[in-house]
Amino acid sequence: MVADPVLVSGHGDGTVRIWRSRTGEPLRELDCVSGTPWSLAVARTRTRRLVAAGGNEGFVQVWDADTGRTVHHLYVEGGRVAVAMGGPPERVLIAAGALREGAGSVRLWDAQSGKALRRLPVRGRTNGLGFGAGVNALALGGGDGRYFLAAAVEDGTVRIWPTHGGGWRQRTRSGRRYGGHRRMAWSVAVGRAGERLLVVSGGSEGRVIVRPADGRGRTYQRDEITDWARCVDIARVGSRDLIAVARDHHDPGIPDVFSSISVVDAASGESCYALFPSAPRGVNVVRFGAYHGREAVLAGCADGTILAWDALTQEPMPPLEVGDDLVSTLAFG
């Protein structure tokens, strides 16, 4: 199984499910001891593939994906946990932050050993809307020995920490702080557009901001009349670097939240296409990944469905029917 790409999904019944992404075949079901897994990350070390889940009450659970054995139980101060993993295979890091009152923090561990490495403070003041410095989402990405950790923070800011070869610079312990969201910064992703590494953030006011991870170069934003940019992702699809945004819309004529997925060019911000579920269903998470042998866009929905489209042609692909429990999060690895 180590060589096979997998899709990992989190569910409202407290389970984490691993699927063979090439066929959609279920491989394993894991129990998250802290309830609903709100975020997932997958990474390969030199010896194994790991799955990390951020649950409730500050708990992070890490499994060996190929055996299903729990290898680490970790803790960060706060409630619902955001988790990320990344780095070179010889130094994969686990990062976790949580929603909490007052000042927040991100904690780092060595993924192979579970050894605690350091704490990165997330300082901020409660803004006029009552939002503080809790961490809503994390992303860790890069390559060629250079990686960036990004956090979407409750006060509407994004914090970015640079690293070289998996080692964190002491002088950047507090991270760089960027504003731009009028309400909460809710989602974040790190990925490439050509040779540049970008940080993409989505806010609860509907704004999406794209900025260079190193702070050098053009920053642009997309404002759309929506209530929430609930999830963002960035990936190379064919010959283009694309950003996917799961958005919530409220329509007086529709009793439930109506969701859509907008896909834009990462370099220019130009719209490419939009995807709409066949019926109103809340989309909690959107991810690019290899699915049934094609480059795909997947959406995890509140009704327990995982929908899929070909990322190049927008053709619908076979969905995963996973029951009635909400799909809270997705990850590929």
C-alpha positions as CSV (number, residue, x, y, z in Angstrom):
1,M,0.0,0.0,0.0
2,V,2.9,2.4,0.6
3,A,3.3,3.1,-3.2
4,D,-0.4,3.7,-3.8
5,P,-1.8,7.3,-3.6
6,V,-4.6,7.5,-1.1
7,L,-7.5,9.8,-0.3
8,V,-8.2,10.3,3.4
9,S,-11.6,11.6,4.6
10,G,-12.8,12.8,8.1
11,H,-16.4,12.3,9.2
12,G,-18.9,13.5,11.7
13,D,-19.1,10.1,13.4
14,G,-15.5,10.5,14.5
15,T,-14.0,8.2,11.9
16,V,-11.1,8.7,9.5
17,R,-11.4,6.7,6.3
18,I,-8.6,5.8,3.9
19,W,-9.4,5.1,0.2
20,R,-7.3,4.0,-2.8
21,S,-7.6,7.2,-4.8
22,R,-6.9,5.3,-8.1
23,T,-10.1,3.2,-7.7
24,G,-12.1,4.6,-4.8
25,E,-11.7,1.3,-3.0
26,P,-12.0,1.6,0.8
27,L,-8.8,0.5,2.5
28,R,-9.1,1.3,6.2
29,E,-11.3,3.0,8.9
30,L,-9.7,4.6,11.9
31,D,-11.3,6.0,15.1
32,C,-10.5,9.5,16.1
33,V,-10.6,9.5,20.0
34,S,-11.5,13.2,20.2
35,G,-14.6,13.1,18.1
36,T,-15.0,14.7,14.6
37,P,-11.7,15.2,12.8
38,W,-11.8,18.8,11.6
39,S,-8.6,18.8,9.7
40,L,-6.3,16.1,8.1
41,A,-2.8,15.9,6.8
42,V,-0.9,13.2,5.0
43,A,2.9,13.0,4.6
44,R,5.6,10.4,3.9
45,T,8.7,10.0,6.0
46,R,11.6,7.9,4.9
47,T,10.0,4.8,6.4
48,R,6.2,5.2,6.4
49,R,3.2,7.2,5.5
50,L,1.5,9.1,8.3
51,V,-2.0,10.5,8.7
52,A,-2.6,13.3,11.3
53,A,-6.1,14.4,12.4
54,G,-7.0,17.5,14.4
55,G,-10.0,16.8,16.6
56,N,-11.6,18.6,19.5
57,E,-10.3,19.9,22.9
58,G,-6.7,20.4,21.5
59,F,-6.0,16.7,20.6
60,V,-4.0,15.6,17.6
61,Q,-3.9,11.9,16.7
62,V,-1.3,10.4,14.2
63,W,-1.5,7.0,12.6
64,D,0.7,4.9,10.4
65,A,-1.6,4.8,7.3
66,D,-0.4,1.4,6.1
67,T,-1.0,-0.4,9.4
68,G,-3.7,1.7,11.1
69,R,-1.7,1.8,14.3
70,T,-1.8,5.0,16.3
71,V,1.8,6.3,16.6
72,H,1.4,9.6,18.4
73,H,-1.1,11.4,20.6
74,L,-0.3,15.2,20.7
75,Y,-1.8,18.2,22.4
76,V,-2.1,21.9,21.7
77,E,-3.9,24.4,23.9
78,G,-7.4,25.2,22.7
79,G,-10.6,23.6,21.2
80,R,-11.0,22.5,17.6
81,V,-7.6,21.8,16.1
82,A,-6.1,22.7,12.7
83,V,-3.2,20.4,11.6
84,A,-0.6,20.3,8.8
85,M,2.4,18.2,7.9
86,G,5.2,18.8,5.5
87,G,9.0,19.0,4.9
88,P,11.6,16.8,3.4
89,P,11.2,13.1,4.0
90,E,14.1,13.1,6.5
91,R,12.5,15.9,8.5
92,V,8.7,15.9,8.2
93,L,7.1,18.2,10.7
94,I,3.6,18.2,12.3
95,A,2.1,21.6,13.0
96,A,-1.1,22.1,15.0
97,G,-3.0,25.2,16.3
98,A,-6.4,25.6,17.8
99,L,-9.3,27.9,18.3
100,R,-9.0,29.5,21.8
101,E,-9.7,32.7,23.7
102,G,-7.0,35.2,23.8
103,A,-3.5,34.6,22.4
104,G,-3.0,31.5,20.3
105,S,0.0,29.4,19.3
106,V,1.2,26.8,16.8
107,R,3.1,23.8,18.1
108,L,5.6,21.8,16.1
109,W,6.7,18.1,16.5
110,D,9.0,15.8,14.6
111,A,6.6,13.5,12.7
112,Q,8.8,10.4,12.9
113,S,9.5,10.5,16.7
114,G,6.7,12.7,18.0
115,K,9.3,14.8,19.8
116,A,8.1,18.4,20.6
117,L,10.3,20.9,18.8
118,R,9.0,24.4,19.5
119,R,6.0,26.7,20.1
120,L,5.3,29.6,17.7
121,P,3.2,32.3,19.4
122,V,0.2,33.8,17.5
123,R,-0.3,37.1,19.2
124,G,-3.1,39.4,18.4
125,R,-5.9,41.5,19.9
126,T,-9.6,40.9,19.8
127,N,-10.9,43.0,16.9
128,G,-14.1,45.0,16.9
129,L,-16.1,41.9,15.8
130,G,-15.0,39.9,18.9
131,F,-12.5,37.7,17.0
132,G,-9.2,36.9,18.7
133,A,-6.0,35.1,17.8
134,G,-7.3,31.5,17.6
135,V,-6.0,29.4,14.6
136,N,-8.7,28.3,12.1
137,A,-6.5,26.6,9.5
138,L,-2.9,25.6,8.8
139,A,-0.9,24.7,5.7
140,L,2.7,23.7,5.2
141,G,4.2,23.5,1.8
142,G,7.3,24.1,-0.4
143,G,10.2,22.1,-1.8
144,D,13.9,22.2,-2.7
145,G,14.8,22.7,1.0
146,R,12.6,25.7,1.5
147,Y,9.2,25.4,3.2
148,F,6.6,27.8,4.6
149,L,4.0,27.3,7.3
150,A,0.9,29.5,7.1
151,A,-1.9,30.0,9.6
152,A,-5.4,31.5,9.0
153,V,-6.2,33.4,12.2
154,E,-9.5,34.3,13.8
155,D,-8.7,38.1,13.8
156,G,-8.6,38.2,10.0
157,T,-4.8,37.9,9.6
158,V,-2.5,35.3,8.0
159,R,0.8,34.4,9.7
160,I,3.7,33.0,7.7
161,W,6.8,31.3,9.0
162,P,9.7,30.4,6.6
163,T,11.9,27.4,7.1
164,H,15.0,25.9,5.4
165,G,15.3,22.1,5.2
166,G,12.8,21.6,8.0
167,G,14.6,23.9,10.4
168,W,12.9,27.0,11.8
169,R,14.7,30.3,12.0
170,Q,14.8,31.7,15.5
171,R,14.3,35.3,14.3
172,T,11.0,34.4,12.6
173,R,9.5,32.8,15.7
174,S,6.5,35.2,15.7
175,G,6.0,34.9,11.9
176,R,5.1,37.6,9.4
177,R,1.6,39.0,10.0
178,Y,-0.6,40.0,7.0
179,G,-4.1,41.6,7.1
180,G,-6.7,42.0,4.4
181,H,-9.7,39.9,5.6
182,R,-12.5,42.0,7.0
183,R,-13.8,39.2,9.3
184,M,-12.1,35.8,10.1
185,A,-9.3,34.3,8.0
186,W,-10.9,30.8,7.8
187,S,-8.9,28.7,5.3
188,V,-5.3,28.7,3.9
189,A,-3.2,26.8,1.4
190,V,0.4,26.8,0.3
191,G,1.4,25.9,-3.3
192,R,3.3,26.9,-6.4
193,A,2.5,29.1,-9.3
194,G,5.4,28.5,-11.7
195,E,8.6,29.1,-9.7
196,R,6.8,31.1,-7.0
197,L,5.4,29.7,-3.8
198,L,2.0,31.3,-2.9
199,V,-0.1,31.5,0.2
200,V,-3.9,31.5,-0.5
201,S,-6.3,32.5,2.2
202,G,-10.1,32.6,2.3
203,G,-12.2,34.7,4.7
204,S,-15.6,34.4,6.3
205,E,-16.6,37.6,4.4
206,G,-16.0,35.8,1.0
207,R,-12.6,37.4,0.1
208,V,-9.7,35.3,-1.2
209,I,-6.2,36.7,-1.0
210,V,-3.2,35.4,-2.9
211,R,0.3,36.5,-1.8
212,P,3.9,35.3,-2.4
213,A,5.0,33.2,0.5
214,D,8.3,35.1,0.9
215,G,6.5,38.5,0.9
216,R,8.2,39.6,-2.3
217,G,6.0,40.4,-5.3
218,R,2.4,41.1,-6.2
219,T,-0.5,40.3,-3.9
220,Y,-4.1,40.2,-5.3
221,Q,-7.5,39.5,-3.9
222,R,-10.8,38.3,-5.3
223,D,-14.0,39.7,-3.7
224,E,-17.2,37.9,-4.6
225,I,-20.8,38.3,-3.2
226,T,-20.7,35.2,-1.0
227,D,-20.9,34.6,2.7
228,W,-17.9,32.4,3.2
229,A,-14.7,31.2,1.4
230,R,-14.9,28.0,3.4
231,C,-11.9,26.2,2.0
232,V,-9.1,26.9,-0.5
233,D,-6.6,24.7,-2.3
234,I,-3.9,25.2,-4.9
235,A,-2.3,22.7,-7.3
236,R,-0.7,22.2,-10.7
237,V,-3.4,20.8,-13.1
238,G,-2.2,20.0,-16.6
239,S,0.0,23.0,-17.6
240,R,-1.7,25.5,-15.2
241,D,-1.6,26.3,-11.6
242,L,-5.1,26.5,-10.2
243,I,-6.8,27.6,-7.1
244,A,-10.1,26.1,-6.0
245,V,-12.4,27.9,-3.5
246,A,-15.5,26.3,-1.8
247,R,-18.0,29.1,-1.2
248,D,-21.3,29.3,0.7
249,H,-24.2,31.4,-0.6
250,H,-27.4,32.3,1.1
251,D,-30.5,32.7,-1.1
252,P,-33.8,33.8,0.4
253,G,-35.5,31.3,-1.9
254,I,-33.5,28.3,-0.7
255,P,-33.9,27.1,2.8
256,D,-30.4,25.6,3.1
257,V,-26.9,27.0,2.3
258,F,-26.1,26.8,-1.4
259,S,-22.5,26.0,-2.1
260,S,-20.3,26.4,-5.2
261,I,-16.7,25.8,-6.1
262,S,-14.9,28.5,-8.1
263,V,-11.6,27.7,-9.9
264,V,-9.2,30.5,-10.8
265,D,-5.8,30.8,-12.4
266,A,-3.2,31.1,-9.6
267,A,-0.9,33.4,-11.4
268,S,-3.4,35.9,-12.8
269,G,-6.5,35.5,-10.6
270,E,-8.7,35.1,-13.7
271,S,-11.7,32.8,-13.5
272,C,-11.5,29.4,-15.2
273,Y,-14.8,27.8,-14.3
274,A,-17.3,27.1,-11.5
275,L,-18.8,23.8,-10.2
276,F,-22.1,23.4,-8.6
277,P,-23.4,20.4,-6.7
278,S,-26.6,19.0,-8.3
279,A,-28.6,19.9,-5.2
280,P,-28.1,22.4,-2.3
281,R,-25.6,20.7,0.0
282,G,-23.0,22.4,2.1
283,V,-19.5,21.9,0.8
284,N,-17.1,21.8,3.8
285,V,-13.9,21.1,2.0
286,V,-12.4,21.1,-1.6
287,R,-9.2,19.4,-2.7
288,F,-7.3,18.8,-6.0
289,G,-5.9,15.3,-6.3
290,A,-5.5,12.2,-8.5
291,Y,-8.7,10.2,-8.5
292,H,-9.6,7.3,-10.8
293,G,-6.5,8.0,-12.8
294,R,-7.4,11.6,-13.6
295,E,-6.7,15.1,-12.2
296,A,-9.8,15.9,-10.2
297,V,-11.5,18.3,-7.9
298,L,-13.2,16.7,-4.9
299,A,-15.7,18.2,-2.6
300,G,-16.6,16.9,0.9
301,C,-20.3,17.7,1.7
302,A,-22.4,18.0,4.8
303,D,-24.8,15.2,3.6
304,G,-22.0,12.6,3.7
305,T,-21.2,12.7,0.0
306,I,-17.8,13.1,-1.6
307,L,-18.3,14.6,-5.1
308,A,-15.7,14.6,-7.9
309,W,-15.2,16.4,-11.2
310,D,-12.4,16.1,-13.8
311,A,-10.3,19.2,-13.1
312,L,-9.5,19.7,-16.8
313,T,-12.9,19.0,-18.5
314,Q,-15.3,19.6,-15.5
315,E,-16.9,16.3,-16.3
316,P,-18.6,14.7,-13.2
317,M,-16.8,11.6,-11.9
318,P,-18.0,8.8,-9.7
319,P,-18.9,10.1,-6.2
320,L,-18.0,8.3,-3.0
321,E,-21.1,7.5,-0.9
322,V,-19.9,7.4,2.6
323,G,-23.2,7.5,4.6
324,D,-25.2,10.2,6.3
325,D,-22.5,11.7,8.5
326,L,-21.0,14.9,7.3
327,V,-17.6,14.9,5.5
328,S,-15.6,17.4,7.6
329,T,-12.2,17.3,5.8
330,L,-10.2,15.6,3.0
331,A,-6.5,15.1,2.2
332,F,-4.5,13.3,-0.5
333,G,-1.1,11.7,0.1
